[in-house]
Structure formats: structure tokens, C-alpha cells
């Protein structure tokens, strides 16, 4: 507050205001009681009358404690009631203040007697900087603006900028409604109190409205626009612009071989045009030395390394993968073993290519960057079903896998129910 509480008046019951000389007393002075007519003030301050009843005192005075400056004035007092008026100045800070006064009574022959009194004063009006949570299109939203100090009640109004379409600000400071448009919105609000004269302060608001979560719809099966070949992919690629994809596949059995072989089934977005790929699926690797087959679920956001998922998955299990953009640049990756009910989910940043939705059986790279394993002999054929997309689908490409001049993995026709990819040696098709 940084202002003095000033002693400016004195009245004593049964006597004059002038100091009165008396003979020294042998009894110690006492402050029998002390009180204040008003102990709490608003930020505007005012006058507090402190009353104390004393005995065997010739001098009385007040002083401030706790860093508050009080003009100290010594005045005469006798047995009886002493009243002192204390002016409490305005508190221009938004932080409430406490004025602690120390009353003292003394006579020439005895130690001083003391008693304390406290006066509280509220702060000036201030808006509490809000931390507004993010909103989502078509999801009901609510937030409450806060103020402190001044004299309640408070009245709020919008004076600049704009709130998101669908949201309103009430006079009590409540923001509510259902936002209908995504984006970043800035607004300036004013809050007034009930003081005379009225106090007003302003607060800048920032509200971010995210688009609705990706709504996945079944794919629209169309005849492939192109039949392509790849050395490590086989399946279907849907071209367009997407914010989500999901699908279900059955994990195949992998035969052991005299050399390292591997197969992976996955669902993803991007990867065809080389500007990023987000995906999740299941990997099977056959060890040529032991004949053991390792089955491991995983997720990946290229160019970062693949991440294993701590779920037990067995050949024959039905596995579902879902990728959905929750907020711009933030994607929810989910993998569920529908056979066991076990599931995994994680939110990761991804701003790469989303122009293709991929349903793929792959010959992965397990021995380091740049190397692609021989595709393992998998059976039965891998069935993909429950294929869904969020976005605009434009065209479909079918991809056959060719290794060593032999077509080793071939997708069947695409329908509304899905498709099947079979291991097999068929003539190669046009190159990718």
C-alpha cells in the first residue's frame, strides 16, 4: 500500500485532550481492553476508531508494525476510556493489506503495557489473468473469468476483438456455448466493480478452438486407378487428404527359413511420397538358427525409429489400428488386440504427409537402415477389414510386392468388406 495510516484525532472520556501531568504511580499501567469500531475496509480506506480502556497510565500512544507507517503521537491518558481515530488510506495495489497497530500505555515508575489491534483493507480491482482451456468445435464449452479487490459484485463485458462463434460472455464473467468454428481468437474484456466512483480494468483473452476429432467413415471401394509394384509393400493405398484411418487385420503364421525372413502388417498414413509416415502394426521375424518366430506389435512416426508395444500378440489374433488427428499436429495412435482385449494408445506429434491411407503387408528392414529382409512365407492370407477413413478419398492404387524378379505377395480385390493379401509367386507388374 505504501501509504501511512495517520493518527489525527483523540477524545478521552471524562477529560481534556491535552496531556495531563500526574504524580508517579506505584502500580503498573494496564490496557484492560482494546477494540476497533470497524476492522475491515475496502480498497478506498476510511476512518477506524480505536478504543482502549486503561488503568494507572499517564501516557498512551500508537505505533505501526509489519512495515506499515503510522504517525506516532504521545498523548496523556487517565483511568478510563481512550478513543483514537485512525485514517486508513486508499490501497492502490490489488493485494489486500493488513495494518497492525500497537497501543502502548505507560507511567513514569513502571514498565510499558502494550496491546495490538489489526485493521484489514482490501486491494484495488484487478482481473485475474485467466488460463482458458482449449475448446473443440461442436463440444460444449464453459469457463469463468475472475476478479479480485474493489467492491463486488463485478460486471463483465466484451469491448474488443471477438469470441469464437457460438460462445458468449455473460455479465457475471461466464464464457459458455458450443463453438462452431476452429481457430485462434483474441478478445478484450472489461470488468467494473460497484465502487463509487466505479473502478474498471481490462483483460486480454486468448481462446484456441480445435477442429472436431477425426470422424472415421467406411472407405468407398473403387476399381484401382493403377496397379503398381514395390520391393517391400503389398496391399492398397488410397489417395486423397486424410485426418484419420483405421483398419483390422489377422496376424499370420510365419514359416522358418534358412535365412532371416520377416513380415509386417500395418495401417498408416503417408509414406508413398517420402515426406513422412505415421503407422502401427505387428512384426513377425523368423530366426533361421533356432526356427523361433518373434511376434511384436509396434508404432512408428518417420523419420524417428520404430517403437515396440508391450502387448502379447499371437498368430491368428485380430488386431485393430486407429490413427486420428486429435488437434492440429497431434495424433492419437491406438493398437488393440481384439482377440485378447489388450490395447495401447499414445499421442504423438506428426506434421508429415497425409495424402495416402495405407493398408499394407510389408517386407520390413530388421537389420539396419537401407536393408530390406526377404518376405517371410506367411499363411493363411492376411485379411484386412473394417477399413475406415476421415477425409477425402480420391483414387485407389493396388500394390504387388516383387523381390528378385518374383511377385511374392499379391492383394485380392478391394470391396466394402476389405481385402485379402496372399503370399505367392506370380508374374511381376509395372514398377512403382
Phi, psi and omega in degrees: 000321173059030176225152184277144166268121194253127172286119184227001178205156180213136171221137182233128183298129174078015181204178179270172179278344184284145176303141183243123179280130178227164178289146179304142179258154179268340180272146179290150178289152178223141167259104187284328180201152178212144180199171180226138184291333178216119187256347181231131181234156170283181182300339184283349178075204182152205182242129175246131178258116179264129179240137175219146178256123186242163178214136177060039179241147174246338179226141177224149177200164177240147173217160182265151175232168177071028176086358179271129182274125176234132178295120183272129179223126179268135180219154180286149177211149177242184173300133178136201186260130178243131177240134180228133178268129180243124178274127178258112184285171176298144173254102183279353176276155177279355181266126178301150181242155173235122178261117179256122180250139178247116177268137181232143176227140185212161165222165189296337189256353189229160176298158182285142173256138184228153175209146184251151175220147183238139176238124181261143179223130179289164179273169176288166185294135176210141172274136178276117183309114185283145170252088187279129179290158179290146177257164179228135179306133176072008177250126181306140185232146176208139176206151181240121175283149185233146174226162178217160179076192182060207180236110177296162001282164181256149180235125183251148173204155178275126182239352180196159181067208181204148170276160176302144178305130181100348178253146179229153175251123178273165180295340178273359178094011179271129173257124184209165178136191179236106183295141183244000183218134179276160177142188180247125187235133178244139181217153175243125180243152177244139174238131178246148176253189184258017179290162171233110000289159185289142174261145178222139173224163184238151179218132177272135180245148174227121179236127177257127178247117180274153174294162180295154176305151181302129178259110184278132178236151177304145179294160174256102183293131178227157174300138181303135175287328179219147170250116189240168175230153181215153178278349182222355180243148165211138183148213180234141174239124177258127183265144179162220177220119192230149173240008178183155178205149175209157179190164180233140177220162177256128182289126182275170169273145180241127179281142174290154184218169177285349176230164180295126177229157181206155176218145178219138177243135183203167175234136182200181176230135178085193177099335182284321186262009171073021180239044177113158180201131173240130190202164173206147182185205183228136180249137172238127180233127179259124179275117183292339182278320184253342185079359180286146177243122178265131178244123186219121172285157185202166169220159185203141171234101180293144014269012180284160183293161177291144182242125177289152178248132184277067173231142175274117179236137182242153172306138183096346178287146172269126183238132178247138179237137176224133175235123183217135177282109181283311174225163183308120179083358180241123187240136174267121178253122181232138174226128183230130170275100183295338180287319182259341183088355179288144183216162180219145175210147178204147176256126182228152177282136176205125179232019182275200186295133174228030183271357175225144171250126193243131173235105201225141159257127189236148164267100190280176174255114181245355184251013179123167183297139175092344180256140177242128180289158168295137179295131177286152178284100185258150176202154351290180177307144181279120179262130173255134181215176179051047182280125182223154181223153166239113182140198184250119179267130184250314183204170184232136172241136172260138185235127175256144180265130181235124176229130180061033180078004180244134176283115189252349179210128190225126176281147171273186182298148177267131177226180178295340178271345180127214180198172180233139175246127184247145171281132181182160180256101181235160179300145181288160177249188182300146183288153178280000000 
